[in-house]
Amino acid sequence: MLDNYQDVLTLDEVCQILRINRKTLRYLINSGQLPYRKIGRIYRISRDAVSQYIDASLVNS
């Protein structure tokens, strides 16, 4: 599913993958549900972290 994406994703790419808006993504980041790295003022999220979040969401639903 995520094979078409780079190893490190932008916030817009993560929103597109998860089909959520930026406000919801900020909530996931701030609540610790989705780990990230901040480089200067730019947030980056690993493809593996998104994949793990999706897997965890499927198990909990």
N, CA, C and O atoms as CSV, one atom per row, in Angstrom:
chain,resi,resn,atom,element,x,y,z
A,1,MET,N,N,0.814,-1.191,0.000
A,1,MET,CA,C,0.000,0.000,0.000
A,1,MET,C,C,0.860,1.258,0.000
A,1,MET,O,O,0.591,2.191,-0.757
A,2,LEU,N,N,1.868,1.292,0.823
A,2,LEU,CA,C,2.706,2.482,0.938
A,2,LEU,C,C,3.981,2.389,0.117
A,2,LEU,O,O,4.872,3.227,0.259
A,3,ASP,N,N,4.079,1.394,-0.729
A,3,ASP,CA,C,5.302,1.184,-1.499
A,3,ASP,C,C,5.592,2.312,-2.478
A,3,ASP,O,O,6.741,2.489,-2.883
A,4,ASN,N,N,4.582,3.075,-2.867
A,4,ASN,CA,C,4.776,4.162,-3.818
A,4,ASN,C,C,5.312,5.437,-3.180
A,4,ASN,O,O,5.572,6.419,-3.876
A,5,TYR,N,N,5.477,5.427,-1.860
A,5,TYR,CA,C,5.921,6.614,-1.139
A,5,TYR,C,C,7.376,6.467,-0.689
A,5,TYR,O,O,7.900,5.360,-0.575
A,6,GLN,N,N,8.009,7.609,-0.439
A,6,GLN,CA,C,9.365,7.643,0.088
A,6,GLN,C,C,9.375,7.084,1.515
A,6,GLN,O,O,8.316,6.873,2.106
A,7,ASP,N,N,10.569,6.846,2.066
A,7,ASP,CA,C,10.688,6.335,3.432
A,7,ASP,C,C,10.274,7.365,4.474
A,7,ASP,O,O,9.823,7.010,5.563
A,8,VAL,N,N,10.427,8.636,4.136
A,8,VAL,CA,C,10.059,9.725,5.040
A,8,VAL,C,C,8.993,10.566,4.348
A,8,VAL,O,O,9.156,10.981,3.201
A,9,LEU,N,N,7.894,10.812,5.068
A,9,LEU,CA,C,6.725,11.459,4.472
A,9,LEU,C,C,6.498,12.861,5.027
A,9,LEU,O,O,6.865,13.167,6.161
A,10,THR,N,N,5.888,13.699,4.207
A,10,THR,CA,C,5.465,15.021,4.655
A,10,THR,C,C,4.106,14.897,5.333
A,10,THR,O,O,3.450,13.859,5.249
A,11,LEU,N,N,3.694,15.963,6.005
A,11,LEU,CA,C,2.383,15.956,6.646
A,11,LEU,C,C,1.275,15.815,5.611
A,11,LEU,O,O,0.294,15.107,5.842
A,12,ASP,N,N,1.425,16.481,4.477
A,12,ASP,CA,C,0.403,16.378,3.431
A,12,ASP,C,C,0.279,14.954,2.905
A,12,ASP,O,O,-0.829,14.483,2.647
A,13,GLU,N,N,1.401,14.266,2.747
A,13,GLU,CA,C,1.358,12.883,2.276
A,13,GLU,C,C,0.673,11.980,3.292
A,13,GLU,O,O,-0.107,11.103,2.921
A,14,VAL,N,N,0.963,12.194,4.574
A,14,VAL,CA,C,0.331,11.379,5.618
A,14,VAL,C,C,-1.170,11.640,5.652
A,14,VAL,O,O,-1.955,10.704,5.806
A,15,CYS,N,N,-1.574,12.887,5.511
A,15,CYS,CA,C,-3.001,13.213,5.465
A,15,CYS,C,C,-3.669,12.504,4.296
A,15,CYS,O,O,-4.775,11.981,4.430
A,16,GLN,N,N,-3.008,12.487,3.172
A,16,GLN,CA,C,-3.557,11.830,1.989
A,16,GLN,C,C,-3.677,10.319,2.211
A,16,GLN,O,O,-4.693,9.718,1.861
A,17,ILE,N,N,-2.654,9.715,2.785
A,17,ILE,CA,C,-2.663,8.266,3.017
A,17,ILE,C,C,-3.762,7.876,4.001
A,17,ILE,O,O,-4.510,6.928,3.758
A,18,LEU,N,N,-3.858,8.608,5.111
A,18,LEU,CA,C,-4.823,8.270,6.154
A,18,LEU,C,C,-6.213,8.840,5.886
A,18,LEU,O,O,-7.178,8.497,6.568
A,19,ARG,N,N,-6.303,9.715,4.884
A,19,ARG,CA,C,-7.563,10.378,4.543
A,19,ARG,C,C,-8.133,11.137,5.735
A,19,ARG,O,O,-9.297,10.989,6.108
A,20,ILE,N,N,-7.262,11.955,6.312
A,20,ILE,CA,C,-7.634,12.813,7.436
A,20,ILE,C,C,-7.189,14.229,7.120
A,20,ILE,O,O,-6.408,14.442,6.193
A,21,ASN,N,N,-7.679,15.205,7.886
A,21,ASN,CA,C,-7.238,16.575,7.672
A,21,ASN,C,C,-6.038,16.881,8.578
A,21,ASN,O,O,-5.684,16.082,9.445
A,22,ARG,N,N,-5.424,18.039,8.364
A,22,ARG,CA,C,-4.214,18.396,9.111
A,22,ARG,C,C,-4.492,18.544,10.606
A,22,ARG,O,O,-3.625,18.238,11.425
A,23,LYS,N,N,-5.673,19.002,10.967
A,23,LYS,CA,C,-6.013,19.151,12.384
A,23,LYS,C,C,-6.000,17.795,13.086
A,23,LYS,O,O,-5.473,17.671,14.191
A,24,THR,N,N,-6.565,16.803,12.460
A,24,THR,CA,C,-6.573,15.453,13.017
A,24,THR,C,C,-5.154,14.897,13.091
A,24,THR,O,O,-4.792,14.247,14.071
A,25,LEU,N,N,-4.356,15.148,12.066
A,25,LEU,CA,C,-2.967,14.692,12.075
A,25,LEU,C,C,-2.188,15.351,13.199
A,25,LEU,O,O,-1.396,14.691,13.871
A,26,ARG,N,N,-2.397,16.628,13.411
A,26,ARG,CA,C,-1.732,17.322,14.529
A,26,ARG,C,C,-2.130,16.683,15.861
A,26,ARG,O,O,-1.293,16.535,16.751
A,27,TYR,N,N,-3.394,16.308,16.000
A,27,TYR,CA,C,-3.842,15.635,17.218
A,27,TYR,C,C,-3.097,14.314,17.408
A,27,TYR,O,O,-2.637,14.015,18.509
A,28,LEU,N,N,-2.976,13.525,16.339
A,28,LEU,CA,C,-2.273,12.241,16.433
A,28,LEU,C,C,-0.808,12.437,16.808
A,28,LEU,O,O,-0.248,11.658,17.578
A,29,ILE,N,N,-0.196,13.476,16.261
A,29,ILE,CA,C,1.202,13.777,16.572
A,29,ILE,C,C,1.340,14.218,18.029
A,29,ILE,O,O,2.174,13.693,18.766
A,30,ASN,N,N,0.515,15.189,18.439
A,30,ASN,CA,C,0.623,15.745,19.797
A,30,ASN,C,C,0.244,14.748,20.881
A,30,ASN,O,O,0.738,14.838,22.005
A,31,SER,N,N,-0.621,13.804,20.559
A,31,SER,CA,C,-1.031,12.801,21.557
A,31,SER,C,C,-0.057,11.622,21.618
A,31,SER,O,O,-0.197,10.741,22.467
A,32,GLY,N,N,0.924,11.607,20.720
A,32,GLY,CA,C,1.918,10.540,20.734
A,32,GLY,C,C,1.500,9.286,19.991
A,32,GLY,O,O,2.209,8.281,20.031
A,33,GLN,N,N,0.376,9.326,19.321
A,33,GLN,CA,C,-0.096,8.150,18.590
A,33,GLN,C,C,0.670,7.930,17.292
A,33,GLN,O,O,0.699,6.820,16.760
A,34,LEU,N,N,1.289,8.994,16.784
A,34,LEU,CA,C,2.030,8.915,15.537
A,34,LEU,C,C,3.380,9.605,15.737
A,34,LEU,O,O,3.448,10.833,15.782
A,35,PRO,N,N,4.452,8.818,15.858
A,35,PRO,CA,C,5.776,9.413,16.096
A,35,PRO,C,C,6.259,10.202,14.892
A,35,PRO,O,O,5.930,9.884,13.749
A,36,TYR,N,N,7.045,11.237,15.165
A,36,TYR,CA,C,7.524,12.127,14.111
A,36,TYR,C,C,8.924,12.621,14.448
A,36,TYR,O,O,9.423,12.420,15.555
A,37,ARG,N,N,9.537,13.263,13.480
A,37,ARG,CA,C,10.798,13.975,13.682
A,37,ARG,C,C,10.579,15.389,13.184
A,37,ARG,O,O,9.913,15.607,12.173
A,38,LYS,N,N,11.137,16.334,13.893
A,38,LYS,CA,C,11.023,17.721,13.480
A,38,LYS,C,C,12.413,18.211,13.099
A,38,LYS,O,O,13.345,18.158,13.902
A,39,ILE,N,N,12.540,18.682,11.878
A,39,ILE,CA,C,13.807,19.197,11.373
A,39,ILE,C,C,13.595,20.682,11.128
A,39,ILE,O,O,12.963,21.076,10.148
A,40,GLY,N,N,14.124,21.497,12.020
A,40,GLY,CA,C,13.820,22.924,11.950
A,40,GLY,C,C,12.355,23.115,12.257
A,40,GLY,O,O,11.885,22.767,13.341
A,41,ARG,N,N,11.630,23.672,11.297
A,41,ARG,CA,C,10.181,23.860,11.466
A,41,ARG,C,C,9.378,22.836,10.686
A,41,ARG,O,O,8.153,22.933,10.619
A,42,ILE,N,N,10.044,21.861,10.100
A,42,ILE,CA,C,9.391,20.896,9.221
A,42,ILE,C,C,9.209,19.553,9.930
A,42,ILE,O,O,10.161,18.990,10.470
A,43,TYR,N,N,7.988,19.055,9.920
A,43,TYR,CA,C,7.681,17.748,10.499
A,43,TYR,C,C,7.833,16.680,9.422
A,43,TYR,O,O,7.444,16.878,8.271
A,44,ARG,N,N,8.404,15.548,9.815
A,44,ARG,CA,C,8.523,14.395,8.925
A,44,ARG,C,C,8.096,13.160,9.702
A,44,ARG,O,O,8.368,13.030,10.896
A,45,ILE,N,N,7.423,12.257,9.001
A,45,ILE,CA,C,6.927,11.034,9.618
A,45,ILE,C,C,7.384,9.870,8.759
A,45,ILE,O,O,7.262,9.908,7.535
A,46,SER,N,N,7.912,8.830,9.405
A,46,SER,CA,C,8.411,7.695,8.633
A,46,SER,C,C,7.255,6.865,8.080
A,46,SER,O,O,6.182,6.778,8.676
A,47,ARG,N,N,7.505,6.278,6.955
A,47,ARG,CA,C,6.508,5.408,6.318
A,47,ARG,C,C,6.194,4.239,7.240
A,47,ARG,O,O,5.046,3.802,7.311
A,48,ASP,N,N,7.197,3.728,7.947
A,48,ASP,CA,C,6.980,2.613,8.874
A,48,ASP,C,C,6.047,3.011,10.015
A,48,ASP,O,O,5.210,2.216,10.441
A,49,ALA,N,N,6.190,4.245,10.511
A,49,ALA,CA,C,5.322,4.717,11.598
A,49,ALA,C,C,3.871,4.785,11.133
A,49,ALA,O,O,2.961,4.434,11.884
A,50,VAL,N,N,3.652,5.234,9.906
A,50,VAL,CA,C,2.295,5.298,9.358
A,50,VAL,C,C,1.738,3.885,9.189
A,50,VAL,O,O,0.575,3.631,9.502
A,51,SER,N,N,2.554,2.981,8.701
A,51,SER,CA,C,2.127,1.602,8.517
A,51,SER,C,C,1.761,0.962,9.862
A,51,SER,O,O,0.753,0.264,9.964
A,52,GLN,N,N,2.573,1.199,10.879
A,52,GLN,CA,C,2.280,0.660,12.209
A,52,GLN,C,C,1.002,1.266,12.786
A,52,GLN,O,O,0.222,0.571,13.438
A,53,TYR,N,N,0.790,2.548,12.550
A,53,TYR,CA,C,-0.434,3.198,13.021
A,53,TYR,C,C,-1.662,2.574,12.354
A,53,TYR,O,O,-2.670,2.314,13.011
A,54,ILE,N,N,-1.567,2.339,11.051
A,54,ILE,CA,C,-2.684,1.718,10.327
A,54,ILE,C,C,-2.953,0.324,10.874
A,54,ILE,O,O,-4.104,-0.042,11.111
A,55,ASP,N,N,-1.887,-0.459,11.075
A,55,ASP,CA,C,-2.060,-1.814,11.616
A,55,ASP,C,C,-2.696,-1.781,12.996
A,55,ASP,O,O,-3.592,-2.576,13.279
A,56,ALA,N,N,-2.249,-0.874,13.862
A,56,ALA,CA,C,-2.798,-0.759,15.213
A,56,ALA,C,C,-4.266,-0.337,15.164
A,56,ALA,O,O,-5.076,-0.811,15.962
A,57,SER,N,N,-4.606,0.540,14.244
A,57,SER,CA,C,-5.986,0.997,14.102
A,57,SER,C,C,-6.908,-0.132,13.665
A,57,SER,O,O,-8.054,-0.219,14.105
A,58,LEU,N,N,-6.393,-0.996,12.792
A,58,LEU,CA,C,-7.198,-2.118,12.316
A,58,LEU,C,C,-7.443,-3.137,13.420
A,58,LEU,O,O,-8.514,-3.740,13.485
A,59,VAL,N,N,-6.456,-3.330,14.286
A,59,VAL,CA,C,-6.583,-4.292,15.382
A,59,VAL,C,C,-7.594,-3.778,16.408
A,59,VAL,O,O,-8.367,-4.558,16.963
A,60,ASN,N,N,-7.587,-2.462,16.661
A,60,ASN,CA,C,-8.477,-1.881,17.676
A,60,ASN,C,C,-9.897,-1.673,17.200
A,60,ASN,O,O,-10.775,-1.378,18.010
A,61,SER,N,N,-10.148,-1.816,15.914
A,61,SER,CA,C,-11.519,-1.568,15.434
A,61,SER,C,C,-12.341,-2.824,15.348
A,61,SER,O,O,-13.509,-2.773,14.962
